[in-house]
């Protein structure tokens, strides 16, 4: 897994907009090569960070 989107090139934290509502109940899976939003333990907390699934 590769995570990105939280910091600018100069390592300053990115400004985040309002969180995105969790859409995990859509039938899609976190398969290799897919991109998904990163979030905290709150399921509705996704903002600017995302990850790319690299595993099997």
C-alpha positions as a printed NumPy array, in Angstrom:
array([[  0.   ,   0.   ,   0.   ],
       [  1.229,   3.494,  -0.838],
       [ -0.354,   6.451,   0.948],
       [ -0.184,  10.044,  -0.301],
       [ -2.047,  13.33 ,  -0.483],
       [ -1.496,  14.726,   3.014],
       [  1.506,  16.982,   2.44 ],
       [  2.821,  19.528,  -0.045],
       [  6.248,  19.144,  -1.713],
       [  7.82 ,  21.216,   1.106],
       [  6.279,  18.805,   3.693],
       [  3.679,  21.308,   4.915],
       [  0.358,  19.642,   5.661],
       [ -2.245,  20.138,   2.931],
       [ -5.325,  22.149,   3.713],
       [ -8.311,  19.816,   3.775],
       [-11.872,  20.523,   2.687],
       [-14.951,  19.075,   4.363],
       [-14.753,  15.297,   4.901],
       [-16.245,  12.914,   2.35 ],
       [-19.122,  10.688,   3.426],
       [-18.133,   7.003,   3.593],
       [-19.197,   5.111,   0.446],
       [-17.716,   1.716,   1.395],
       [-21.046,  -0.084,   0.989],
       [-20.932,   0.122,  -2.812],
       [-19.753,  -3.402,  -3.691],
       [-16.263,  -2.285,  -4.763],
       [-13.207,  -3.992,  -3.256],
       [ -9.718,  -2.799,  -2.348],
       [ -7.981,  -4.939,  -4.96 ],
       [ -4.437,  -4.53 ,  -6.284],
       [ -4.124,  -1.337,  -8.325],
       [ -7.195,   0.367,  -6.883],
       [ -7.182,   3.789,  -5.228],
       [ -9.133,   4.536,  -2.05 ],
       [ -9.5  ,   7.391,   0.401],
       [ -7.624,   7.227,   3.696],
       [ -9.498,   8.123,   6.872],
       [ -9.251,   8.055,  10.64 ],
       [-11.306,   5.708,  12.825],
       [-14.313,   7.904,  11.946],
       [-15.759,   6.313,   8.762],
       [-16.79 ,   9.747,   7.41 ],
       [-13.389,  11.468,   7.83 ],
       [-11.742,  11.126,   4.381],
       [-10.265,  14.442,   3.22 ],
       [ -7.103,  14.778,   1.089],
       [ -5.185,  11.557,   1.751],
       [ -5.551,   8.47 ,  -0.389],
       [ -3.843,   5.148,  -0.881],
       [ -3.007,   2.84 ,  -3.751],
       [ -3.4  ,  -0.863,  -3.089],
       [ -0.26 ,  -2.75 ,  -4.144],
       [ -0.825,  -6.133,  -2.464],
       [ -2.532,  -9.245,  -3.709]])
